[in-house]
Amino acid sequence: LTRLEQKKMLIRARGGAIKVDHVGIDFALSDKNKQHYEEKKKIGKAAAGLIADGDTIILDSGTTTMEITKNLSSFKELTVITNALNIASQLAEHTSANVIIPGGFLRKTSQSLVGAAAETSLKNFFCDKLFLAVDGLDITYGLSTPNAEEAHLNRIMMSISKQVIVVADSSKFHKRSFAFIAPITEIDAIITDAAVSPEDNQQLENAGVQLIVV
C-alpha cells in the first residue's frame, strides 16, 4: 500500500485504501505489464490473426501491442513500423520482419519515440493496418492518452493507415486520459475482452465500429 501510495495510485485510508484515477498519470511499462495481463495476451493473439503475410503494419507503443509482437514469428514477410524501442528489440529476433523505427525524443516511461522527428518520418509512409493502444476509451469523448506528444503522433499514424484497430482491455472503457487522440468514428475496429458491456457493444455498432471480443 505504501508503494502504491508513493506512485499516487491510491490514498491509504482506515481499513483499506481508495483508488486514485488521475487523468494525467503516465504509468511506466513495468507497472502496466502487471495489469490485466491475461486479457492483453488474448487480445494480442487475436490482433495478430488479423495480419496477413506481406502486410505493412504500425505497432504503437504499449503493453498490449507488445503482446501482438510476441505472435508474429510465423509470418514469412512483414514490414513493421514502430515508435516503441522495446517492440523493435523484440522484432529484431524475427528474421522475416522488416522493422522501421522513426527518429524522435525518447519517452522513458513508455520507451517510445515522439516529437517532430518521429512525426516527419512517419509522414513518408503508408501502411495497411495500425494497431493502436490507448489509455482511455470513452465512446462519446473518444480515444485518449496521458501524453500530448504521443496523442499527436497517434493521429499521424491514423492518417497514414488504411485500417485503424484499437487494442484495449475492458478496463480502458469509460475512461478519459489527459490528451485527446481521435473520436471513435475514426477507427475501424476494437479488440477487447469479454467484460465489455452489451450497451458498449451496441453503441460501437451504431458508430460503425467492429467490436472483436476475445
C-alpha positions in Angstrom: 0.0 0.0 0.0 2.9 2.4 0.8 4.4 1.7 -2.6 1.1 2.3 -4.4 0.5 5.5 -2.4 4.0 6.8 -3.4 3.1 6.1 -7.1 -0.1 8.1 -6.5 -2.2 5.1 -7.5 -4.2 5.1 -4.2 -4.8 7.0 -1.0 -4.4 5.0 2.2 -7.4 5.1 4.4 -8.5 3.5 7.7 -9.4 -0.1 7.0 -8.1 -0.1 3.4 -7.3 2.3 0.5 -9.1 4.5 -2.0 -8.1 4.1 -5.7 -6.8 7.2 -7.4 -7.6 7.6 -11.1 -5.9 10.9 -12.3 -6.3 11.6 -16.0 -2.7 12.7 -16.4 -0.9 9.8 -14.7 1.6 8.2 -17.1 2.5 4.8 -15.7 5.7 3.0 -16.6 5.5 -0.1 -18.8 6.7 -2.2 -15.9 3.6 -1.2 -13.9 1.3 -1.6 -16.9 2.6 -5.0 -17.6 1.1 -6.3 -14.3 -2.4 -5.0 -15.1 -4.9 -7.3 -16.9 -2.1 -9.4 -18.4 -4.2 -12.4 -19.3 -6.6 -10.2 -21.2 -3.8 -8.5 -23.1 -2.3 -11.9 -24.1 -5.6 -12.9 -25.7 -6.1 -9.5 -27.4 -2.5 -9.7 -28.8 -3.1 -13.2 -30.2 -6.4 -12.1 -31.8 -4.8 -8.9 -33.3 -2.0 -11.0 -34.9 -4.8 -13.1 -36.5 -5.9 -10.0 -38.5 -2.4 -9.6 -40.1 -1.7 -11.2 -43.5 1.7 -12.1 -45.0 3.1 -9.1 -46.9 1.3 -6.5 -44.8 2.9 -3.3 -43.7 1.7 -2.5 -40.2 2.2 0.1 -37.4 2.5 -1.1 -33.8 2.0 1.8 -31.4 3.9 1.7 -28.1 2.2 -0.2 -25.2 2.0 -3.4 -23.3 -0.9 -4.7 -25.4 0.9 -4.0 -28.7 3.9 -5.9 -27.2 1.6 -8.9 -26.9 0.9 -8.6 -30.7 4.6 -8.6 -31.3 5.0 -12.0 -29.5 2.7 -13.6 -32.0 4.4 -12.5 -35.2 7.1 -15.2 -35.6 5.1 -17.3 -38.0 4.9 -14.6 -40.7 7.2 -15.1 -43.8 7.1 -11.5 -44.9 6.1 -8.5 -42.8 7.0 -4.8 -42.5 6.5 -3.3 -39.1 6.8 0.4 -38.3 7.0 1.1 -34.6 8.0 4.0 -32.4 8.5 1.6 -29.4 12.0 0.6 -28.7 11.0 -2.5 -26.7 8.9 -3.7 -29.6 11.7 -3.0 -32.1 14.0 -5.0 -29.9 11.6 -7.9 -29.7 11.2 -7.9 -33.5 15.0 -8.0 -34.0 14.7 -11.7 -33.3 12.3 -12.2 -36.2 14.4 -12.6 -39.4 11.4 -12.3 -41.7 10.2 -8.9 -40.3 11.5 -5.7 -41.7 11.5 -3.1 -39.0 11.2 0.7 -39.5 11.9 3.0 -36.5 11.2 6.7 -36.7 13.5 9.1 -35.0 12.4 11.3 -32.2 12.7 12.1 -28.5 12.6 9.1 -26.2 9.9 9.0 -23.6 11.4 6.7 -21.0 8.1 5.7 -19.2 6.7 4.2 -22.4 10.0 3.5 -24.2 8.5 5.3 -27.2 9.9 7.9 -29.7 7.8 11.1 -30.1 8.3 14.6 -31.3 8.8 16.4 -34.6 11.4 14.0 -36.0 9.1 11.0 -35.4 6.2 12.8 -37.0 8.1 13.9 -40.1 9.4 10.3 -40.5 6.0 8.7 -40.3 4.5 11.0 -42.9 6.8 9.3 -45.5 4.9 6.0 -45.2 1.5 4.5 -45.9 0.5 1.2 -44.3 -2.2 -1.5 -44.3 -3.1 -1.6 -40.6 -2.4 0.4 -37.4 -2.7 -1.3 -34.1 -3.3 1.4 -31.5 -3.1 1.1 -27.8 -4.9 3.7 -25.7 -5.2 4.6 -22.0 -8.8 5.9 -22.3 -11.7 4.8 -24.4 -14.9 6.8 -24.0 -17.5 6.2 -26.7 -18.8 9.8 -26.6 -15.4 11.6 -26.0 -13.1 9.3 -28.0 -9.6 7.9 -27.5 -7.1 9.4 -25.2 -3.6 9.0 -23.7 -1.7 10.7 -20.9 0.9 12.4 -23.1 0.1 15.2 -25.7 3.0 14.4 -28.0 2.1 10.7 -28.1 -1.5 11.7 -28.9 -0.3 13.9 -31.8 1.9 11.1 -33.2 -1.1 8.7 -32.9 -3.2 11.0 -35.1 -0.5 10.9 -37.7 -0.3 7.1 -37.5 -4.1 7.0 -38.1 -3.8 9.3 -41.1 -1.3 7.0 -42.9 -3.2 3.8 -42.3 -5.8 2.0 -44.4 -7.3 0.4 -41.3 -7.2 1.5 -37.6 -7.6 -1.2 -35.0 -7.6 -0.3 -31.3 -6.4 -2.9 -28.9 -7.6 -2.2 -25.3 -8.8 -4.4 -22.5 -12.2 -3.5 -21.0 -10.6 -1.6 -18.0 -9.9 1.2 -20.5 -13.6 1.7 -21.4 -15.4 4.8 -19.9 -12.1 6.5 -19.1 -10.7 9.7 -20.3 -6.9 10.4 -20.2 -5.3 13.8 -20.5 -4.7 14.1 -24.2 -7.3 13.5 -26.9 -6.3 11.3 -29.9 -9.4 11.0 -32.0 -13.2 10.3 -31.9 -14.4 6.7 -32.0 -15.9 7.2 -35.5 -12.3 7.4 -36.9 -11.4 3.8 -36.1 -12.4 0.6 -37.8 -12.3 -2.0 -35.1 -11.7 -2.5 -31.4 -10.3 -5.8 -29.9 -11.1 -6.2 -26.2 -12.0 -8.8 -23.6 -15.4 -10.4 -22.7 -16.1 -7.9 -19.8 -17.2 -5.2 -22.2 -20.9 -4.5 -21.7 -23.8 -5.1 -24.2 -24.5 -1.4 -24.1 -21.0 -0.6 -25.2 -21.2 -3.2 -27.9 -24.4 -1.6 -29.3 -23.0 1.9 -29.2 -19.9 0.9 -31.1 -22.0 -0.9 -33.6 -24.1 2.2 -34.1 -20.9 4.2 -34.6 -19.8 1.8 -37.4 -17.0 0.2 -35.3 -16.4 -3.5 -35.4 -16.1 -5.0 -31.9 -13.9 -8.1 -31.6 -14.3 -9.8 -28.2 -11.8 -12.4 -27.0 
